[in-house]
Amino acid sequence: MDRKPRILMIVTWYSPKDAPVMLAGVFHYEQSMALKKYADVALLFPYDVPDKKKVRRGKEKGLLTYRYGAVNTNPVTAFAELINAGKKVIKDFKPDIIHAHVAQGAGNLAFALSKITHIPYIVTEHSPIEQSNLDNVPTRMRTRLIYSYSAANICVSKDSKDRLKGYFPNCDFSVIYNGIINPEGVEDDGEKYKVDGCPNALITAAFYDKYVKGYQYLIPAIKKLKDEDVDIILHVCGGGDYFEYYKDMAEALDVTDRIIFHGQCNRNKVYSIMRQVDFSISSSEYECSGVSVQEAMLLKNPMLVTRSGGANSLVTEETAIVVDRKSVEALSEGIKEMIRRLPEFDKDKIREYAYKNFEIDNVSKRYMDLYKKIQISERNII
């Protein structure tokens, strides 16, 4: 095939059309835009606000985007509506490959559309095992069906691959990390954030859930370090429903002099802080991957990460210190170890490792290799 392949992304979550900034599915958008260098790409968000009107089609931030939301509340009827909408999108865009993001969502629709149109589909799995309900037999059977018939199943971390293989030993899984736009190209905001005279650390994690990001352990760990006269300043970037809850916790523990809550930040500010701190932290209970971990390493930050699954499988001994999750003691001891070992980390090698594995154009090339293999395979079958 001489022309560029046509790739239809189907995503399980995405930002509202008129949102001033992207609130969800940022990496779906960024990877789609990066792939446009090599392929014709469109994105379908079939779980948009319900609307009796036909599929909405338009350019959004430079990306051809289709939106639809089923009106019927009956699950069977609603899924039939989604299939009909998907068929219209396929007729209009004429994709060569359907690329579904998350099996239990977009993967269901991709499977159905592939059966109807005979267009191959692949799945990139972003969902943590902990949120996948795979111990439920009907859910596991449906998910197995989606993975079994896909042309490829891509995991965004080695941990995700290994754990999914445990549930589905007869399915094939491989790893392509989430693509990250090189933060080095994002302009510094010119502000000074680092507090002089002591080590500075950063955690970038939204407060969308009360427990997942591990703040209930990290903030008491800072309290423990303060009580032990260990100097450390923690910068926190992220907003969300539980932002005030954890600000109140910091105040109650008397560590507001050790923790700076920056709130929801744009990338310029986050990356400016990353450039100034000594290291970054991921304290999560569980993760499928860890975009903030990848970004921090691209900006040469050594990492302190918990054994949350995805995050710790993104790092190496040369780039990070790994500690137990759900432990105040482990985090406090890990921070002390990091402070002691900071001179041992080669920041240029951290950046080199991250660029090779996570930089978005390198990731795009891996996906293009995969798409081409699928197209060749399909032609051979025909």
Secondary structure, DSSP 4 states (H G I P E B T S, - for coil): --SPPEEEEEES----TT-SS--S-HHHHHHHHHHTTTSEEEEEETBSS--SS--EEEEETTEEEEE-B----SHHHHHHHHHHHHHHHHHHH--SEEEEEIIIIIIHHHHHHHHHH---EEEEE-S-GGGS-TTSHHHHHHHHHHHHHSSEEEESSHHHHHHHHHH-TTS--EE-PPPB--GGGSPP-----PPTTS-EEEEE---SSSSTT-HHHHHHHHHHHHHTT---EEEEE--STTHHHHHHHHHHTT-TTTEEEEES--HHHHHHHHHHSSEEEE--S-BS--HHHHHHHHTT--EEEES-BTTTTS--TTTEEEE-SS-HHHHHHHHHHHHHHGGG--HHHHHHHHHHHHBHHHHHHHHHHHHHHHHHHHHHH-
